[in-house]
Amino acid sequence: MQTAEDLMTKRFMRISTQHNLREALALLLYGDQQNAETAATVVIDTQGNFAGILTPECVVAGLSKNESTAHETAESLSSAIDENFPVTIDNVMKKGIPTVHRGTSLAELVKHMGQDKYECLPVCEEGRVEGIVYVSDIFKATATAALTADEGIVLE
C-alpha cells in the first residue's frame, strides 16, 4: 500500500509566520503564474518548524479583517485592503493542522482527510516539513486502488 512518502510533493511553497499579507498575496500570485499548487501553502515559524497552512481564503479573510465587506466604491475597498497588508501570516493562517510521517499509510491519510476535511497534510520529521500530501493526491491514489480494469475502468 502507498504511503505519504510515495504521494507527497517535495517541492512546495512555504512562507514564514512573520511575513505579511502583501508578501503572501505576491507569493500566491507568483505560484499561480508558475503553475504551482496554491490551494495550501506551508507556514513555518522562525525556527523553520511547521506552524500552519495558508490558503487563499485565509489571505482574503485577512485582507477584509475588521472591515465591512460591503464597500461602496473600489477606492474604499482598496483602502481597506491596504490597511490590512501589514497583518502577519500568524494572525490569519490555519493552525492545529495534523502532520503525518513518511510511513503513514494511504488508509490513515484517507482517515485524516475524511474526518477533518483538510486541503493537505504536511509530512514532517522532527518538526521539519519534508513534503506535503494534497487531497487531490489522496483522491487519485484511492481511486486507483479502488477501481480496477476488470470493472471496465482503466486509469493510466
N, C-alpha and C positions, 0 to 999 in steps of 0.2 A: 504494500500500500504506500502511496505517496506521502511525503512528509512536508513540513513547512519549508525545509531546505530545498526540496525539489521545486516548489511552487513560487518561492519568494523572488522578488525583484531586487537585485543587488545594487542597481543604480537608481536612486530615488532622490527626490528633492527634500531638503531639510532646511530648517530655519531656527534661529535661536529665540528663546523666550524674551530676550532683550531687544529684538528687532521690533520695529513699529509697523502700524498698518500700511503706511505708504510703501515701506520696503516689502511687505508681504504681498501687496497688490502688484507691485512690479515683478516680484518673483513668480507669482501665479500667471501673470500675463506672459512673461518670458517662457515659462514652462509650457504654456498652451501653444505658443508660437513654435516651440521646438518639438511639439507632439509628445511631450512628457505627460505622465499621469498627474493631473492636478486635482483630482477628487479628494485627495487626502495627502497632506504634507506633514512629514515627521517634524516635531518640535523637540529640540534638545536644550538642556539647561546649560549654564555657564561652565559646567564640568564635562560637558559632552554626553551626558546621560539622557535617556529618553524622558521627556516631560509631558508629552501630549500629542494631539493631532490638530492640525489647522485645516479647515475646509473652506471653500469659497463662501459657504453660508456663514461661517464664523466671521469672515472678513466683512461681509455685507452687514451682519448684525453689529459688528464693532463700529463700522462707519456710521451707522444710524443710532448708535448708543446715545441715550439721554436727549434724543431729539424726536419730534413727531415725524412720522413717515409721510405725512401729508403736507408737502411743501407747495406753496402757491406758485413759485417760479423756479426755473432751472437755477437761477442765481442763488436763491435761498437754500436749495438742495446742495449746491456746490459749496456754499459757505458752511453748512452743517457738516459735510464730509471733511472739509479742510480742518475744522476744529477737532475732529477725531483722528486725524492722521498720526499724531504723536502717541496715541494709545499703544502700549506694548502688547506683544503677542500673548504673554502670560495672562493677560486680562480677558482674552477672547477665545483662546484655544479650548478644545475639548480635553478634559482631564479624566483620570481614572480609567483610561483605556487599558484593557488587559494586554499583556505581552505573551508571546509564546517562544519556545525554543526551537532550534533547528530540527530536532527529532519529533516535534509534535505531529501526530498523525492527521491524515485528512479527516478522519471521523471526529477528532477533537476540534479541528478547525471549523468543521460544519456546525458542531455543537455551539461553539463560541458565537459564530455569525448568526445562527438561527435564534439563539436566545436573546442576544443583545443588540443585534442589527447594527454592527459597526461597519464602516466603509472599508476598514483594513485592520490587520493585526500586525504590529511590529514584531519582528523576530529579533530577540535580544539575547545576548550572552554577557553576563556581568554588567548589566545596565546599559551596554552599548548596542545601538541598533545596527544589525548586520544586514537586514533586509526587511522587506515589507510584503505581506501577502494581502492582495486586494480581494474584495468579494468576487470580482469577475474571475480571478484565478481559481478560487474555490468552486465557483459555479461550473467553470469549464472542466475541472478535474472530476467533480461529482457527476456531471453529465456524461463524461467519457466513461467513467466507471459503471454508471447505471445503464447506459444504452449500448446495446451490442449489435453486431452485424446480423445475427440471426433474427433480430427483431425488425430487420429491414432498414435499419438506420446505420449509416457508416459515417463516422466522424474522422476527419483527417487533419 
